[in-house]
């Protein structure tokens, strides 16, 4: 082995390879700097400020409690939550009144995140599904057909403001965002009626009865597929 080592010709340094190696090392250093905790935290804080500005504007348009203060997402808490930055101290979601307020803040938060995703072309599906967002405004008794006429003036106006906000944001972000709402409320205004795709009433259902062949939802034929 020693005789071979003495006789082998040592390859000369390749200047082009060294240059490429230096370029790659410089690129790695730049990428590492961009991934530093300080840079990531700064970018996240800026994003949360933008999201919070959307949330604050829309919370005020809905007349939500504490919306006179800047509103945003708090990701530093043990459980991430919505927070209102009051001058005397923060107010978190569980301190913000009842169901109507919680529902409103959930809606504006989802809309704000969707707006951010769409504006920055993030790989998040542009679909938001809301199931009965107006349920908090109705009494707990179950009724097949809900009408906004059974609500008081204040709640009726709040329901209309809620739908107006959702429609306005969906139009601003169209066609990148689609919002699907399932709800008993049926507003008698043209823009709402034009958006209704189906009314499941008088036997019309999302899952038709003919699709169900037994009380358990299974076909009598154990080999048949549903």
C-alpha positions in Angstrom: 0.0 0.0 0.0 2.8 2.4 0.9 4.6 1.7 -2.4 1.3 2.5 -4.3 0.8 5.7 -2.4 4.3 6.8 -3.3 3.8 6.2 -7.0 0.3 7.4 -7.5 -0.1 10.7 -9.2 -1.9 13.3 -7.0 -4.7 15.0 -9.0 -4.4 18.7 -9.4 -7.0 20.9 -7.8 -9.8 21.6 -10.2 -10.5 25.4 -10.2 -14.0 25.1 -11.7 -15.1 22.6 -9.0 -13.8 24.8 -6.3 -15.7 27.7 -7.7 -18.9 25.7 -7.8 -18.3 24.5 -4.3 -17.8 28.1 -3.0 -21.0 29.2 -4.8 -23.0 26.4 -3.2 -21.6 27.1 0.2 -22.6 30.8 -0.1 -26.1 29.8 -1.2 -26.4 27.4 1.7 -25.4 30.2 4.1 -28.0 32.5 2.6 -30.7 29.9 3.0 -29.7 29.2 6.5 -29.9 32.9 7.4 -33.4 33.0 5.9 -34.4 30.1 8.1 -33.0 31.5 11.4 -35.5 31.7 14.2 -35.3 35.5 14.3 -36.2 35.8 10.6 -39.0 33.2 10.8 -40.4 35.0 13.9 -40.3 38.4 12.2 -42.1 37.0 9.1 -44.7 35.3 11.2 -45.4 38.5 13.2 -45.8 40.5 10.0 -48.2 37.9 8.7 -50.2 37.9 11.9 -50.4 41.7 11.8 -51.9 41.5 8.3 -54.4 38.8 9.3 -55.3 40.9 12.3 -56.0 44.0 10.2 -58.5 42.0 8.2 -60.1 40.5 11.3 -60.4 43.9 13.0 -62.1 45.5 10.0 -64.6 42.7 9.6 -65.3 42.3 13.3 -66.2 46.0 13.5 -68.5 45.6 10.4 -70.3 42.8 12.3 -70.6 44.8 15.5 -68.8 42.1 17.5 -68.0 42.7 21.2 -64.6 44.2 21.8 -64.1 44.9 18.1 -63.3 48.6 19.0 -59.9 47.2 19.9 -57.3 45.7 17.5 -58.2 42.0 17.0 -55.9 39.2 15.9 -54.6 35.6 16.3 -52.6 34.7 19.4 -50.3 31.8 18.5 -48.2 32.2 21.7 -50.8 30.9 24.0 -51.0 27.2 25.0 -54.0 27.0 22.8 -54.0 29.4 19.8 -57.0 31.7 20.0 -58.5 35.0 18.9 -57.5 37.9 21.0 -58.6 41.5 21.4 -55.7 43.8 22.4 -57.5 46.1 24.8 -55.6 49.0 26.3 -56.0 47.6 29.8 -55.0 44.0 28.8 -55.8 41.2 26.4 -59.2 39.6 26.0 -59.2 36.1 24.7 -62.0 34.2 22.9 -63.5 32.6 26.0 -63.9 36.0 27.5 -65.7 37.5 24.5 -69.4 37.0 25.4 -71.5 34.1 24.1 -72.2 32.0 21.1 -73.0 34.9 18.7 -69.7 36.5 19.4 -67.7 33.3 19.1 -69.4 32.4 15.8 -68.6 35.8 14.4 -65.0 35.7 15.4 -64.6 32.2 13.9 -66.0 33.4 10.6 -63.8 36.5 10.3 -60.8 34.4 11.3 -61.4 31.8 8.6 -62.1 34.6 6.0 -58.9 36.4 7.0 -56.8 33.3 6.6 -58.4 32.5 3.3 -57.7 36.0 2.0 -54.1 35.7 3.1 -53.7 32.3 1.4 -55.3 33.6 -1.8 -53.3 36.8 -2.0 -50.0 34.9 -1.5 -51.0 32.0 -3.7 -50.5 29.5 -0.9 -51.1 25.8 -1.7 -54.2 25.7 0.5 -57.6 24.6 -1.1 -59.7 27.7 -1.8 -62.8 26.2 -0.2 -64.6 27.3 3.0 -67.5 25.2 4.3 -69.8 26.8 6.9 -72.5 24.8 8.6 -75.4 26.8 10.1 -73.5 29.9 11.1 -76.7 31.6 12.2 -77.7 28.8 14.6 -76.5 31.0 17.6 -79.2 33.5 16.8 -82.1 31.1 17.0 -83.8 29.6 20.1 -82.7 26.0 21.0 -86.0 24.5 20.0 -85.7 22.5 16.7 -87.8 23.8 13.9 -87.7 22.4 10.3 -87.9 25.7 8.5 -86.1 28.7 10.0 -87.1 32.2 9.0 -85.3 35.4 9.8 -88.8 36.8 10.5 -88.9 35.0 13.8 -85.8 36.9 15.0 -85.8 40.2 16.7 -84.7 43.3 14.7 -81.2 43.4 16.1 -80.6 39.7 15.5 -82.1 39.9 12.0 -79.8 42.7 11.1 -76.8 40.8 12.5 -77.6 37.8 10.4 -77.9 39.9 7.3 -74.5 41.6 8.1 -72.9 38.2 8.5 -74.1 37.0 5.1 -73.2 40.3 3.5 -69.6 40.0 4.8 -69.2 36.4 3.6 -70.6 37.3 0.1 -68.5 40.4 -0.2 -65.2 38.5 0.7 -66.1 35.6 -1.6 -66.7 38.0 -4.5 -63.5 39.9 -3.9 -61.5 36.6 -3.9 -63.4 34.9 -6.7 -62.7 32.6 -8.5 -59.9 31.5 -6.1 -62.3 31.1 -3.1 -65.5 29.2 -3.0 -67.7 29.4 0.2 -70.4 26.8 0.7 -73.0 27.5 3.4 -75.7 25.1 4.7 -78.2 27.0 6.8 -81.9 27.2 7.6 -81.9 31.0 7.3 -83.3 32.2 4.0 -82.9 35.9 3.3 -85.4 37.5 1.0 -82.9 39.6 -0.9 -81.9 39.1 -4.6 -78.1 38.5 -4.0 -78.9 35.8 -1.5 -81.6 34.1 -3.5 -79.4 34.1 -6.6 -76.8 32.1 -4.7 -79.1 29.4 -3.4 -78.3 26.1 -5.1 -80.7 23.8 -3.3 -83.5 23.9 -0.8 -83.9 20.6 1.1 -87.6 20.8 2.0 -90.6 18.6 1.7 -88.8 15.4 1.2 -85.9 16.8 -0.8 -82.7 15.9 1.1 -78.9 16.0 0.7 -79.0 12.2 0.7 -82.1 11.1 -1.1 -84.3 8.3 0.5 -83.7 6.0 -2.5 -80.0 5.9 -1.7 -80.9 4.3 1.7 -82.0 0.7 1.5 -82.2 -0.2 5.2 -82.4 1.7 8.5 -78.6 1.1 9.0 -77.9 2.6 5.6 -76.6 -0.8 4.2 -78.0 -2.7 1.2 -79.8 -6.0 2.0 -77.3 -7.6 -0.4 -74.0 -7.9 1.7 -72.0 -8.1 -1.5 -73.5 -4.9 -2.9 -71.6 -1.6 -2.6 -73.2 1.6 -1.5 
